[in-house]
Amino acid sequence: MLVHICCSVDSHYFLSELTKIYPHESFVGFFYNPNIHPKSEHDLRLSDVKRSCDMLGIQLIEGEYDTENWFDGVRGLEKEPEKGNRCTQCFDIRLIKSASIAKRLGEKKFTTTLLSSPMKEQKILYVQGDSIAQKEGLEFIKIDVRSNGGTQKQNELAKADNLYRQNYCGCNFALEQQRNSQKRFSLEMMSHIGSQILPGSIEERRDIFSLRNELEKYNKEYILTQRKYMVWRLLSAKVERGGNHMPSYIIAKSQNKKDARTGPIFWIKPNIFENTSKFYNLEKQAFEYKNAPIHKYLIGYSKKDDSVFVHLDIFNMILNTSYKNIKELLYNPPKYDDEIFFRNFLCGDDSINPIIIIDEIYTESLRINIKSIFQEEIIFRVIENL
């Protein structure tokens, strides 16, 4: 029997129940979901499905990520609500492909793990599956694993086996509607210009679940947990001097500024190492800073605005980096944790004032426009047992 697989949370329990109902049947999983956006999310779900199938001893075939075909198939249905006509068409696209693969493999029966999802209309899937199966000369297997506490058992199994539990169905249309109703931004569809891995991003989830896989590979104990974070994203930023754009880099957790005028900027060399935590190993940097000429490693302050201006040299010195200019910093940024360390060191743990890195020193007034967001997100964490 060929089993179309949509995600590990649905498939793990569904396949476990299916093997009980059909104990003498052999199963082939088929992951085909061009509806999942962006591709990084698709690949993360695929990776978790591979792990699930390995745990269950199920052969898995990877379907093509042919998003153009999917977008063509749902054209005109972009505004449909979840469980509406777009979803129905999406089921058709995936089930037709699954039936075709089943027939090519010589299978007589096929089904889909979509049947286990509480977000899908089961009766519609039954009708669609039967119709497609009849055209291909196949049998569509209809089972109900949701009733009698099945959905709760599915969730419990997903947590017990440390599966990746996604927080949206898949397509960017449903995601946008869902986030709009929550009055939140779709962080899943955002990425850093320099590929920096940010908290709450799909890239971070990928790294977290890669760590899970690595610990399991070496039989190390761990706990997969979730925590609430206030995450930050920079949407746009512009610093102007005399009407001209000024190259700049905005440090993480910098708050909004709408057409702010700094007034004159005063550059000094403060004793930033005076209250350095003993946990920071910055003796080398402190020595270099204190013994450098008075004109080197300056920090700019404005009495009119709370923005802090830091020359690229001092950024390099504190983080032990070697950026030559702002453009290089923009496209090859440091790790997010290093930026947060820099912020905490310079302005304090709870600061959100803009910290702006520049590579030229100006004393005249600057105009600042920063559009950023702070948003609560639930983030996976893997905690290894020592």
N, C-alpha and C positions, 0 to 999 in steps of 0.2 A: 504494500500500500504506500502510495506517495502522500506525504503530509506537508502541505504548504505551511511554512513557519513565518510568523510575523515578528515575534520577539521572544526572548527567553522566559519572561514572566508568564506569558500565556502558554508557551510551548512546553515548559518544564512540567507543569501539572497536567496539561492536556495529554502529553505523550505518556506520562506515568499512568494515567487512567486508561488510555487507549490500549496500552500493552496488557492491562488486566482484562479488558473486554475482548481483545483478540490475542490470546496468549500464543497462538500458533502462527501468527502473521509476522512477516518481516517488514520493517518500515524503512523508508527512505525520506529524509527531511529535505525540503526545498525552500531555501531562503530567497524570496523574491519580493522586494519591497522598494521600488523606485519612487514610492510616495514619501519616503522618509527624507527629510531635509533638516540641516545640510548634510553633505556626504560624510562629514566627520561623525555625525550622529548615527548615520546608517552603518558606518564601519564599526562603531562602538557596539551597536546592537548585534551586528553580525558576529563580532568577536565573542560576545557573551553567549550567543546561540551555539557557537562552536563548542564552548566550554560545557554548556548544558547537554549537548548531544554526546559529547565524550563521556560525561558522567552517566548518561542513560544507555550508552552503547548504540546510538543511532547514527547511521551513515548520513552525511549531509552534503547536499549539492548547493553551490552558490549560484544564484541567478544574476543576470546582468543588471547593472544599475543604469537602466535606460530611461533616464528622467524625461527626455524629450518626448518619448512615446507616452509617458504618463501625463505630462502637461497637455499634450495634444488631446488625450482621451478625456480630460476633465475641463477642457476649454469651455468657457461660458458658465461654469458652475463654481467659479472661485468664491462667490459670496454666499454659497449655500451653507447652512449651519451643519455642525457635526451631527451625524446620523441622518443627514439629508441626502439629496440626489448625488452630490459629489462623492460621498462615501459609497453609495450604491455602485456608481460607475467605477470607483477605485477597487471595490471588491471584484467586479467583473474583469477588470484588467488583470488582476493577479490570479484569479481563479481560472481564467481562460488559458493563461500561460502555464499554470500548474497542471491543468488537464492535458495540455499539449506535451509537457515533459513526461507525464505519467504514461501517456500513450506511446511515446517514443521509447520509453524504458520497458514497455511490455507489461506495465501494471494494469490491473483490472479495476482497481478502486483508488479513489483519492479523497482527501478531506483537507480541512484547514484549521489551524489553531486560533483563527479569528473567532471561532465558535465559543471559545472560553473567555473572550474579552467582554467585561460588563459594559464597555463603551460601544459595542456593536449590536445591531438588531439581528438576533438569532434567526427569527422566522424569515427575514429577507434573505439571509445567507442560505437557509435551507432551500428556498425557491430558486435562487441563483445557481447554487451548486447542482441541484437536480437538472435544471435546464441545460447547463453547460455539459454535464456528464452525459445526458441523453444525446446531444449532438456529437459527442466524441465516442459514444459506445462504451461508456464507463459507468461505474456506480459511485455516487457521492455518499460518503459515510456521514451520517448525522448522529451526533451524540451530544447530550446535554451534561456538561460537567459543572454547570453553575448552580443548579438546584441543590437543595438539602445541605446548604452550607458550603457548597463547592467553591464559591468565590473566596470565602474566608480561608478555606484550606489552601487554595492557590496562593494567597498572600502569605500565609504562614510558611509554606514550602519555599517561596521565593526568598523570604528572610532567613530561613534556616540554612539554605544552600548558598547564601550570599550572592544572589543574582543582582544584576544591574536593573534597578527599577526606575524606568524613565518617567518623566513628569508631563509628557504630552504625547498625543497619539502618533503624530509623525509628520504630516505635511505642513508647509509653512502657512497655508491658508487657515487651517484649524488652529495652529499655534498663535497666529496673529489675533484671531477672534478670542481665543482663550485668554491671552495676556491683556487684551483690551478690556475684557469683562472684569479682569482682576485689577485693572488700572496699573498695569506693570509693563515694563519693556520686555521685548523678546530678546533676552541676552544670548539665546542659542544661535541667533542669526547674526550676531556681532563677532568680529574678530579684530585683534590688534593689528595696526598697520605694520608693526615689526614682528609679528608672530609671538609676542609675549604671552605666556600662559597666565591667564587671570583667574582668580577665584570665581567659581560658579560657571566657568566656561566648559564647553564640551571637551576641549583639549585637556583641561584639568581632570575631568572625569576619566578620560582615556588613561592618563598617567596613574590615577588612583587604582583603577581596575587592572592595569598592567602590574602594579605592585602586588595586588591581591593574587594574581596569577603566579608571580614570581615566588611569593611566600608559599603558595600551595605546591609549587614545583619542588621545593626543598623541605616540604612537610613541616613548615613553621606555623605555629599557632598565631591566630590574629582575630580581631573583631572588626567587622564592617559596621560602622555606625554612621549616623547623620547628625549634623550640627547646623544651627542657624547662624548665618553670617550677614553682616551688612556689607555688600559688595559695591564696588565703584566702577563706573565706566566713563571715559572721556568721549563725548560725542563730537565736539569740535572745539578749537581754540585758535585765537588770533591775538598776537601782540603787535601793536603798531607804534611806530615812532615817526612823528611828522607826516602821518598819512601813508607811510611805507611799511610794508610787512617786515617784521623783525624775526629772524630764525629763533625758535625757542622750543623747549621741551618741558611739558607739564608733568610734575611728579604726582604719583598716585594719591588719591584722596584729596585732591585740590577741589575746593567748592566752586560754585558758579560765580561768574563775574559778568555783568551785563554793562558793557560800555563804561567800565570803570576807569577813572583818571587817577594816576598815581601821584601827580604833582612831582616836584623835584625828588630825585632818588639820592640818598646819602649812602656812600660806600665806606664801610669800616671793616676792621679786622677784629671781630669780637673773640673773646676767649671761649670758643665753643667746646673745648675739651675740659673745661673747669669742672663740670658735673657729670663727666662720662662714667657710665656704669662700669663697675669692676668686671662685669661679664663681657664687656666689649674689649677685644684685644686690639687696641689702637695705639699702642705705644710708639710704633714707628711713624704713624701718621701724625701723632701729637708732636713728636720731635721735629718732623719736617715742617709742620705748620708754624710752630713757635719760632723756629730759626730761619724761616724764609724772610726775604725783604718785606718791609711794611706794605709795599704796593702789591704784593702777591697774595692770593687767596682772600679776596675781598667779597663781602656779602652786602647786597643792596637793600636798604629799607626806605619806606616812604611813611611820612607822618600822616598822610592823608588816606592811605590804603593799607590793608594788612598783608598784601602780597610780599613775598620775599624773593629777591633775585640773587641767584648764585652763579658765579662764573664757572664755566665748564672745568677749569683747572681744579677747583676745590671739589667738584663732583668726582673727578678722576682720582684725586688724592684720597678722599674718604673711602671710596669703594674699590680702590686699587685697580682702576680701569685705565684705558688709554685712548679714549675717544678724541679724534682730531677736530671734529666740528659737530654742530647740532644735527646736520643731516645724517651723519653716521650714527648718532645716538638714536634718532627717530626710527631708522630702519634696522638697527641692531641693538635694541634696548637691553638693559640688564634684567636679571630675574626680578619678578614682582616683589619677592621678599627683600631683595636688596634695596629696592626703592623705598619700601616701607621702613626698613632700617635707617635709611638716609633721612627720611621724614622725622622719624622718632628721635634720632640723634640731634637733628637741627632744631626742631620745633616742639617736640614732645609727643607722647603716645597718642593723645586724644586730639591732636591738631588737625584741622581741615582747611587752614588757610592756604591759598595758592603758593606753591613753591615752583619758581620758574627758572629753568636753566638756560643761560645765554652764553655766547662766546665773545661778546664785546661789552665793554662797560660804557653806559650812558648815564648822564646825570639829569637830563631833561625829562619832562613828564612823558609817560607812556600811556597808551590806551589799551585796555585788556578786555577781551571777550572770551569767556570760558563757559562752555555748556557741558555739564557733567551730571551724572545721576548717582544716587545712593539707593540701593534696593535690597530688601531682605531676601535672602535665598537660602534654601536648605542644601547643604553640601555634604557629599559622602566623604568619609575619612576611614582609612585603614590603620588600625592600631595593633602593632606587633607585640606579642607577649614575650618578654625577656626570659 
